[in-house]
Amino acid sequence: MKSIGLNRFTFFVALYYAAILNIPLYLRAAEGLKSLSHIDWLFVASLPVLLTSLLALIFSLFSVKYLVKPFFVLLTLVSALVVFGMYKYGIVFDRAMMENIFETHSAEAFMYLNAESVVGFLLLGILPAFFIAKVKIEYRVWWKELLVKLGFMLGMVSVAGGVLAGYYQDYVAFGRNNDEIKQLVVPTYYIGAAAKYVNQRYIETPLEYQPLGTDASNQTPDRNHKPLLTVLLVGETARSMNYQYYGYQKDTNVFTKPHNPIVLNATISCGTATAQSLPCMFSRMGREEYDARKARAQDSVIDVLDHAGVAVQWLDNDSGCKGVCDRVANEMIKLDEDPALCDGESCLDQILLNRLDTILASPIEKDTLLVLHIMGSHGPTYFQRYPDEHKAFTPDCPRSDIQNCSNEALVNTYDNTIRYSDYIMAEVIKRLKQQESHADTALMYISDHGESLGEKGLYLHGAPYAFAPIEQISVPWLLWLSDGFRDENRLDESCLRSLQGDWSHDNLFDSLLGWMNIHTSVYRKEQDIFSRCRLPAV
C-alpha cells in the first residue's frame, strides 16, 4: 500500500467527515434555504468547503504520531453512531441527550440494535475506521513535520477566512434564522456536549447538599383514621394526544374507563428525555430555573414526604430513578427476574403488579406513597412493551427500526403500549379498592415526557427543549381516589373534575405534598393545583 503524508491523511479524513458524516447538517440547511426568497448557490457551495477546512484545521491538532490512528478510529466509530441516530431518528446530541446516553443501561441501548443500524454502522464507521487503521502514513523528521503542519494549518485558515470574508453576512443571517443547525455539526458539537456533561457530572466540585422540608409533617398528626395510601404511576414516553381521554379516536383507555378517573388537562413536561425530566418533575425548581447539578444537591418532593414520616417506596421497571429515590427505599426490577415477563432486555409492567401484590399483602400501618416507574411506551421496541393478548391494534410494527414501518403500523404499536399501560393502571385501581377497608386509597398517573412518531421527520424523543415538538412535551395526568381519601383530604370531587389550567411538571412538587396532606415551609399553595378544590375544615 502506498504511503501518504500526515497532512494529506488529515485532509482526507476531514473531507470524509464534511462530505458524508455531515449529511444531516446539509439536509437541515436545505430546509432552511427553502425559506429564502433568493438563493446564492455559490454561498451554498461554500458550506462544505468551509466545513472541510475548519475540520482539517481542528483535526491537525490531533494528527500526531502514535495518536493519530487510535484517535480517528475511535472518533469515526462514535461519529457513525451519532450520524445514524441523527439521520434515522432526528436525534440531536446536545448536553441533555448526552446525559440520557451516559445514564442509560446496556439493555436499553441494545433496543436500538437492528439490521439497518448494523449496516449503517458498518458502512459509516467500521469500513472507514478499517482504512484509517491500515493506511501507511509517512512521517518526516519532527521539526520538518511541525513546519509542514503549520503551513497546512495556515492554508486551512486562509481557505476558511476567504469563505467567511466573502459570505460573512450570509452565514450570520442564515445562522440567526436557523440557530439549531450548529447542533448537527459532526463531530464538534456532540464532543462539546459530552465534555460539558462529564465536566458538570464528574469534574466540577459537588455543591453542598441542601435538605428541603425537614420541618414537614402531616397536617393532622393526631387524627384517628385509616392511613393514606397513594400509588404514583410514573409513565414512560406517553404522549397525551394518543389518549382517548384527550380526544383520541381509538379506545386506548378502555380499561380505566369503568373506574371513571379524573382527567386533568394535558400537561407540559419538564424535559424531553427521562434523564432530565424525571429529576426535574420531582424537584422544587421549575423548568425555567432547573439545573441538574443543583437538583442532585438538594432534596426532591420524595425526600420531603419521607421527612414528614410518609412510608415511601420506589419500584422501578424502567431506566432507574435518576437520583430521585436514592434516599428512600427503592428497588430496580432485575431483567432476569421472571422469564415469563422478562426477556433480558426489559420486563413487562405486569411485574410491578406482582410486586405490588406482595407489598399489599402486609397491612398498611402509616401514610404511604408507592411509586411505580413503569416501562410504559419506551421505544423504539414498542412491540416488546405489551404481551400478545394486548395486541389490540393491527398491523403493528414488530421491529426496532421503526422508521421502516408504515405510519399506520408504527402508531398502532405505540397505541398498544398506551392501552397496555391503561390496563396496568386499571389493575392498580382494582387493588387499591380492595384495600379500602383499612386504608384511604388513591392513584396518580403522570408521564415523564412524550414521543415523536414520524411527525416532522422526528422519531422517539430527546429533542432540544427550545424547539421540541408538542408530541414530545404534552403528557397525560390522571387521578383516581376513593371516597375515604376524598373525604379525609377534604377534596371536592366535582371541582377536581372541572379543573382548568395550564398545568406542567412544575406543579407536581406542591400538588403531591397537598395530595398527601403535608405541611411544610417549602410548600407553595399557588403551585398546588388541588388546593383550589380543598374544602375548609369543619
N, C-alpha and C positions, 0 to 999 in steps of 0.2 A: 504494500500500500504506500502510495506516495505521501511524503510528509507535507505538512502545512505550517506556515508561520503562526505564531501565537495571536497576532493581531487579526490575521485573516480568519483564524478559527473563531475569535471573539465576534467578528463582524457577521460570520455566517450564523452563529448561534443567535445573535441579536436579530438577524433577518428572519430566522425561523420563528422567533417569538413575535416579531412585528407582523409577519405575513400570515401565520397560522394560528398561534395561540391567542391572538387578539381579535379574532373574528367576531366574538360577541361585542367587542367595542365598536367595530365598524358597522355592525348591524344596528346598534343603538344610535350611532352617528347618522346612519341613513334615515332613521325615524325622525331625528332632529332636523335633517335637511329638508324633509317634506314640508315643514312649516315656513320655509324661506320662500319669499316671492321671487328671488333671483339667486341662482346657484353659480358660484365661480368654480368651475371644475378644476382649475389649477390649484385653488385652495383645498379642494377635496383631495387632489392627488398629493398634496404636500403632507397630509397627515401620516401616511406610512413612512414617508421619508423622515419626517420629524421624529416619529416614534423609533425608527431603526437607529437613527443617530444618537438619540438620548439613551436608548437601551445599550447600545455599543459603548457609550461613554461610561455608563454605570457598570456594565459587565467588565470593563477593563480593570476596574478596581479589584476584581476577584480573579482575574486571569493571571495567576501566579503559579509558577511551577510547583507541583505536588498538591496544590489546592484546586487548580482549575477543573480537572476532570471530576473528582468527587463532588465538588460544589455544583457543577452544571448537570451532572447526572441526577442528583437529588432534587435540584430545583426543577428540572424538566419533568420528573415523575410527579412531583406535587402539583406543578402547574397544569399538567394534563388532567388531573382530577378536578382541579378548580375550574378549568375551562369547560369540561364536560358538564359539571353542575350548573355553570352559567348558561351554557347553550341549551341544555335539555330542560332544565327546571326554572331558569330565570333567577337563580340564586345569586345574591350579592354577598361577597365575602368581606363584610365590614367587621368592625370590632365586636359587635353583638353576635354576629354569626360565628366568629372565632370562639367566643365564649361558649356558644352552643356546641361547637365541634369538640373543644377541649373537654367539656363536661359531659359528653355523651358516653355510652358504654359500647363495647365492641359488638355486642349483639345488635344494637340499634344501627350501628354503622353498616353491618352486613345486610340490612334490609335493602340497601341501595345496590346490592350486587345483582347483576343480571347480565345476560349475553351482550346487550348493547353497551353497557358500561365497561365490560371486559374488552370488547373490541375497540371501543374508544380509547381506553387506557393503553391498549397495545399499540394503536396507530399513533396516538398523540404523545405518548410518554415512553413506552418501553423501546420501540424501534429507534426514535431519535436518541434516547439515552444510550442505546447499544452503539450507535455510530459515534457518539461523543466519547464513549469509553474506548472504542477501538481505533479512532483516528490517531495517526502519528503526528505529534506536534514537534516542530523544530525549534529549539531554544538557542538563542545567541548567548554570548558572554553577558553576564548580568548587567553590566553598565551599558552595553550596546542595546540590550533588551529594554532597559529603562528608557533610554533616549528615544528608541523607536516607538515605545508605548506612549511616551509623552507627545510625540509627533502625531501618532494616531488619535490620541485623545483631543489634541488641538484641532485636528481635522474634523472630528465629530462635533466639537463645539462650534466650529466655523459653519458646518452644514446646518446645525440646529439654529444657530444665530441668524444665518441667512434666511431660513424659512420664517422664523419669528419676525425678523425685520420686515419681510415682505408682506406678512399676513397677520401681524400682531393684533390689529383691531378686529379682524375676522375671528381669531381664536378667542379673544376676550369676550366678544359678543356671543359667539356660539357657546362658549363655556358658561357664561352667565345664564343663558336660557336653557342649558342642559347640564346643570351642575352635577347631577348624579353620574355623568359619563366617566368622571375620573375614577369612580369605584370599579370600573371594568378594565382598568389597565393592568395587564399581567406582565410581570409578577409583582410590580412595585406596590400596588395597593394592598393586596392580601398579606404581603410580608409586613408592611407597615401596621396593618390591623392586628396581625398576630403578635408583633413586637409590643404593641400598645397593651394588648391583653396580658401578655406574660409579665410585662413591667408592673402593671397595676395589680395583678393577681399574686405574683410571687417575689417581686424585687422590692417594690416600694415598702417602706416601713408600715406595718399594720397600724391602723388607727386605734386609739384607746377605746375599749369596748364600752358602750353606753347602754346600761339597762334602762328599760322603759316600763312604766306602770307597775313598779314594785309595791305601790300602795293599793293595787287592785283588790277588790273584794266583791262578794255578792251583795246586791243592794238590800236584800232581806235575809241576812245570815241566820236569823233565829227562826225562820219560818218552819212550820211543821207540815211538810208536804212531801210529795214524791220528788225524787231528783229529776233534773232536766237531762234529757239525752238527745243530742243532735248528731246526726251523721252528715258530714260535709263531703259531698262528692265533688272532687276537683276533676273536671273534664279535660280531655286532651284533644286539641285540634278540632273542636266542634264549633262550627260557624252558625250563627242564628238563622241565616236565610234558608237553611235546609231543615229547619224545624217546622213542623205543621202548626205549632202554636204561633209562629210568626208569619203565617200566611202561605207557607209552602203547600203545594197541591198534593204531594204524596203523603201517605199516612205513616210518617216516621215517628209519631208519638202515640201509637196505638196502645201501648202497654200502660202508660201512665194516665191516659185519659179517664179511666174509671175512678181514679183516685183524685181527680179534679185538682191538680196542683195550681198554685198561684204563679202566674207568668208575669215576671217583671219586664219592663221594656228591654229591648236588645241593648246590650251593654258594651262599652268600648274597652278593649283590653289595654293592659299596660305595656305590652310588647307584642312582638310577632313570633316569638320562639320561647320555649319553656324556660331556658336558662335565664332569660331576662324577665319574662312575665311572671313566673311563679314567685320568686322572691319579692318582686315589685308589688304584686297584688296583696301580699300579706304584710307589706311594710307600711309604716306610718307616712312615709314620703309619698307624695303624689307623683304621677308620671313625669310631670314637668321638672320636678326637682330630684327625681330618683337618681341615685348614684350607687352602682353595685358595690363599690368599695365601702361606702358608708353603711349600706344595708347589711353587709357582713359583720359590721362592727356595732350593731345595735339590735335590740330585741324586736321581734315581729309580734303580730297580734297573737300568734300561737303561744309565745312566751308570756305575754300579758295574761292570757287566760290561765296559764299554768301558775303564775304568781297569785291569781285570785283563788286558787285551790281547785280549779276545774281539772278533772282527770282527762288529760289529753293523750291520745294515741294516734299515730300516723302510720297507715298501712299503704305501701307503695307498690303498684304494679306497672309503673311507667319508668322513667329515667332518673328517679330519685327526687328528693325534696329540695335540692339546690341550696341546702343550708337552713331552710326554714324550720325543719323539725329536729335539728341537731341536739337541742337541749331538752327535748321531751321524749317519751317512749316512742320508738319508731321501729319499723320493720320493712325491709325490702324483700319482696317476693322473689324466691330463687327460681331461676329459669328452668330448673330440672325438678321442681318440687312435685309436680303431678303430671306424669306422662299423658294422662287423658286430657289435660288442659294446657300443657306447655310443649313447645316444640324445640326448645333450646335457644330460640331467638326471642320469644315472647310467650306470655301466658294469656289465655282468655280471661276477661274480667270476672267470670264466674268464680275464679279462685278467691277473689275478695269476698264474695258472698259466703263461701265456705269458711273463711277466716272470721267473718262477722258472726256466723252461727256459733263458732267456738267462743267468741267473746261474750255473746249474749246468753250463753248457757249459764254463766255466773250472774248473780244478782247485781244490778247497778245500784251502788250504795251512795254515790255522790254525783253532783252535776258532772256530766261527761260530754266530751267532744271527740268523736271518732272521725278522722279524716281518711277517706278512701281516694287515693290518687289513681284513677283508672287509666288503662291504656287507650280506651276510647276510640278515636278515629286516627290514630297515629299512622302516617304514611311513610313511604309510598306503598307498603304492602298492606293496603286496606283490607284485602281479602282474608288476611290472617287475623283480623280483629273480631271475626264472628264465626260461629260454627255453621255447618251446612244447614241445619234446621232453621237458621235465621237468615238464610239467603232468600229474602222476600222479593227483591227487585233484580230482574234478569233482563238481558245478559249482563254479567258482571265482568270484572277485569282481574283475572287471577294471575297477576304478574306485577313485578316491581317497576318495570319500565313503562309507567303509566302514560307517558306521552305518546306511546304507540297504540293505545287503546282508543276506540271511538269515544267521543264525549259522552254518549249515552251510557256505555258500559262503565266508564270511569265514575260518572255521577251515581249510577246505580250501586256501585261498590261502596262508594262513600256513604250513600244513604243507608245502606245496610248496616254500616258501623254506627250511624246515628240511631237507627232503630234498635240495634242491639244494646247500645248504651241506655236507651229508654227502657228496655227490658230490665237491665241491671237496676236502674233507678226504681222501677216498679217493685222489683223483688225486695229492695231495701225497705221501701214503704210498707210492704206486707209484714216484714219482720218487725218493724217499729210498731205497727198496730198490735202485734202480739205482745208487746212489752207494756201496753198502756195500763195494765192493772197495777204496775209498780214503778212506772216512770212516765213523765210527761215528755212525749217524743216529737221530734221534728226532723225534717230533711232540708238541706240547702244544696243546690247544684249550681255550679258556675264553671265555665270553661276558661282555660288559660289563654287561648288565642284561637284564631280561625284558620282557614286554609284556602289556598287558590286551587282551582280545578281546571286550569287552562284559560281562565279569563285573562285577557290582555297578554296572552302568551306565558303566563306565570303558572307554576305548579308549586305545591307544598306550601311552605311558609318561610318566615325569616327575612322578608323584605325590609330594608331600612325604613324606620317608622315614618320618616319625613314624607315618603311617597308610597307608603304601604296601601294597597287597595283595601276597600271596605271588607272584602271577603276574608282578609287575614286579621281584622281587628274587631269585628262585630260578633259578639258571643252571647249565648243564652244565659239567663239567670232565673232559676225556678225554685219554688218553695213548696213544702208541704208541712203542715203542722196539725197535731192532734188537738182536740178540744181542750184537753188539760193544759197543754203547752200554751195555747192561745190565752186561756183564762189566767194562768199563772203570770204570764208576761203582760197581761192587760192589753192585748193586741186586738184591734178592731179588724176583723177579717174582711169585711166589706171595703174598708179603707185600703187594706193591703191589695185587694183585687183591682182597685181603681187607681192605684198609684201611677202617677205620671211624672216623668223627669228624664233628664239626660244623664243616665247612670254610667258609671265607669268603674274600673277596678279601684279607683281612688276611694270609693265608698265602702269597700269591703272591710277595712280595718275597724272603723267605728260601728258599722252595721252589725258585724259579728259580735262585738262587745255588747251592743244593745240587745241583740238576739239572745245572748246568754245571760242577760240581766246583770252585767258587770259595771261596777262603779270604780272609776279611776281618774286621776287628774289628766291623763293623756287622751281621754275620751272627748270627742267633739260631736256634740249633738247635731250640728248642722250637716255633718257628713253622714250621719246615721239615717238611712232612707226610711227606716221603720219607726223613727221617733215620732213622726207626724201622725202615726196610726196607733200610738200608745195612749190608752185611756188613763185619766187621772186616778190615783189611788183612792180607794174608798175609806 
